[in-house]
Amino acid sequence: MANRTQDATISPRLVTALDRTWAVIQARHPDVPDVVITLGAGSGTGKSLKLGHFAANRWQQGDGQLPEMFVGGEGLSRPARDVLGTLLHEGAHGVAATRDIQDTSRQGRFHNAIARALAEELGLAGAKIGNIGWSATTVPDATAALYRAELRRLDDALVAFRHAEARN
């Protein structure tokens, strides 16, 4: 049997690291909104692994609504720099929502030139791929240096990840 004390610290440690990183992103980019961070299955019925998503007005808080920033548990097997890239990518979608501009189409799969520009605004490098537009983003060295403390915090917290669903 696993050590319950050690197991009980995984979720709070992970969510705290994600939340604190999001707060730093917000401090650097004021149009990145407050969110409810959720973790779950990024694999399943779809063809590709979902590393994250941003969804406006998914949570109710009192009289107001908050967006959801989902992080796929399977993506937590990646290095901290890649997880930071997911948060920045979703933060760019948050900026689009705050500014009320459309950065995607086709149920959020196709990322247009606005998505690329917003990703770059948040410090990501964008690349156009296949039929989903400017969806591929990476964290350049300069951005990684800017988020050095957050990368250490994420690295310390990334101690578990979710296994992908079996594909039939």
VENWO-V898006 format. One line per field, one symbol per residue. ss: DSSP state (H for helix, E for strand, C for the rest). phi: phi as a letter, one per 30 degrees, with the letter a starting at -180 (. if undefined). psi: psi as a letter, one per 30 degrees, with the letter a starting at -180 (. if undefined). A space follows every 50 residues. Layout:
BEGIN
ss = ???
phi = ???
psi = ???
END
This chain:
BEGIN
ss = CCCHHHHHHHHHHHHHHHHHHHHHHHHHCCCCCCEEEEEECCCCCCCCCC CEEEEEEEEEECCEEEEEEEEEHHHHHCCHHHHHHHHHHHHHHHHHHHHC CCCEECCCCEECHHHHHHHHHCCEEEEEEHHHEEEEEEECHHHHHHCHHH HHHHHHHCCCCCCCCCCC
phi = .dddddddcddddddddddddeddedddbeddddbcdbcadccldddcdc daacbdhcbcbhdcbbdcccbddddddddedddeeddddddddddededh bdcbbhhidccdddedddddedjcccbdbhccidddbbcdeddeddcedd ddddedddcabcddddcc
psi = kljeeeeffeeeeeeeeeeeeeeeeeefiffklklkkkkakflbflelkj fllkjkhfkkjbfllklkjkkkfeffflleeeeeeeeeeeeeeeeeeefh kjflahhgekjafeeeeeeeegglklkkkbggbhfjkljleeeeeegeee eeeeeefifllkklkkk.
END
